[in-house]
Amino acid sequence: MERPAKVTDAVERYFWLWDAFFAFVYATVVFLAVFMAKEPTTAARVGAIALLTVIAVCYATFGKRYIMEERFGWQLNVFVGVLFVCIAGAAYLVPYSQYAFFGVIPLLFMSLQLTLAILTVAAAIVMTTLFATANAPDPNWYNSVAAIVISVIFSVSIGVWIDKVIKQSTERAELIKKLEDTQAEVSRLSHETGVAGERERLAGEIHDTLAQGFTSIITLVQAAESELGRDEPQVRRHLGLALRTARENLAESRALVAALAPAELTESSVLDAIRRQAARIAEETGIAAEVVVQGARRPLPTSIDVVLLRTVQESLSNVRKHAHASSVEIVLSYQDESVVVLVSDDGDGFDPDAPTSGFGLRGMRSRIEQVGGSVSVTSAPGSGTTVELEVCT
């Protein structure tokens, strides 16, 4: 199993501690072989030190690299074979060389899979102890057997425990990596969702303000054009309304850029803004528009004010463009736990279930759902239209 990046980084960062321990074990065993062992000959000491040095050189030149790269193949098998032969030979020449097992056993567990490492460590301990005992001046086989049993049990237990810790660390690192990947994916999706939601919201803002304003300007200019040369006062009136609408559009565009809030709500209440919308449609189209307030007025969150105003704007825009109505009534009802807006006209009506390609009603529903509200459209051909919005406050 390949190590996750976090585990690999940790191994590379702290492996120098193992290098220091291995160097300490090597230096200590060489010291014991040279100064503490009295029975062996000088040749035996030199031979043991040479074999121990071979272990150190093999570890430094390729063993460490293979261990860190987890090359569980013939390369590490060769390294293990060198360890096995050299530690057994050094123990045969100088029994004190057995202490090199403190450094060799961890290398065996790092170089082999767990089951093979256990068998190799047990075999190495048995062979090394037997060699050392056979070459001792006064061999004690009972002590040797006891030492073999204790050493094997201790070494295998420590090796299994270390292997378990490494596996747990690897699994945790993999889990952390998966969690980080999941968090990154959630963050990416949240960002994309936020971008899409903001794009849709801006589309609704532009549709409900600038697009409707430009539609009014076009209608007024066309009306003025049709009156040229025949009714100069009416031409001036239409052009004046077009100019006023253009200025309001400019204010809305600046508000969108600056704060993305309706310009009308920055200077007055939502009720005043709705009344101005009613007065405008009456002035521009001749449709009788009435605003009715029910219940005790109270301040509402800006987000709800925006939804109320945009719903009225969209409804009046539809009345202007499609209804051919003679009157429209806007009811703003403040209830105990909610606020309700009804926009009713006596126009042509339509089939609410018929598919539409415009953004208006779809954008209205989306905006209302964002504040936890609900909207319904009641209409039928020849029976007028009523748009009802309710938002909990």
C-alpha positions, 0 to 999 in steps of 0.5 A: 500500500502506497503511503499518503503524502502526509505520511511520506512527508512525516517519514522524510522529516523525522527519519534522521532520528532513526539514523542517529539511533542506528549510528549510536547502536553501531558505535556502541557495539564497535566500542564493546567489541574493541574494548570490552570483549577480552576472549576473542583474538584481534583478528576476531575483533577486526572481523566483527567490526568489518561485518558490522561496518558492512551493515552500516555501509549497506544501510547508508548507500542503498538500504535506507533509500529502498526502505523509504521508497518501499521497494519490497522486491529483490533490492530489499531482499538483498539488503536483508540477506546482508544483514542476516549474514553479517549480524550472525557472523559478527556474533560468532566472532564477538558475542557482544555483537549481538547487541547490534540487534537493537539496530538490525531488528527494526531494519528487518521490520522496515524492509519486509512485510510483517509475516516475513519480517517476524520469521526472519527476525526469529531465525536471525535471533536463534542463529545469532544466539547459537553462534555466539553461545557456541563460540563462547569459552564457557557456553550456557545453553540453558541461558541461551535458550531462555535468551532466544525465547525472550528475545523473540517474544520481545522483538516480535511484539515490538515489531507487530506493535510498530507495524500496527502504529504505522498502519493506523497512521497511514489510515488516518493520513488517508482519511485526512486526505479524503476529508481534505479532498471532500472539503475542497470539493464541497467548497468548490461546489458551494462557490459554484452554487453561490456564483450561479445563485448570484448570477440568477439574482443579478439577472432578476435585478436587471430584469426587474429594473433596467430591462423594464425601464428600457421597455418603458422608455421605448414605449414612451419614445414610440408614443411621442414619435407617433404624436409628432406634428399633431399633439406637441404637448403630448409629445413633450409629456411622453418625452418627459416621462421617458427622460424621468425613466432614463434617470431612474434607470441610471440611479438603479444601475448605480445602485446595482453597482454600488450596493445591489439594493433598489435605489428607491428603498435607499430614500423611502419606505417600501410602501412609498416605493410601491405607491410611486410604481402605481403612480407611474403606470397610471401616468404612463398607460392610463391604467387606474392604479390603487394601493391599499394598506391593511394592518399596522405598518412595521419595519421589515428586513431589507431583504423582504422589502426588496422582494416585495418591491420587485414582485410589485414591479414585475407584476405591474410590468406584466400588466403593462405589457400583456394584460390590456387592463383598465385597472390594477389594485395593489394590496399590502397586508401586514399580518401578525407573522407575515406580510402579504402582497396582492396585485390584481388586474382586470385584464385579459388573463392567461393560463398559468400552466402554459409554458413561458420562455420569459424570466419574469415569473421564474425570477419572481419565484426564485427571489421569493423562495430565497427569503422563505416566501411563497407566491401564487398566480391565479388567472384565466383567459378573460378573467384577469390576473392576481399575483399573491405573495406571502413572506413570514416576518 
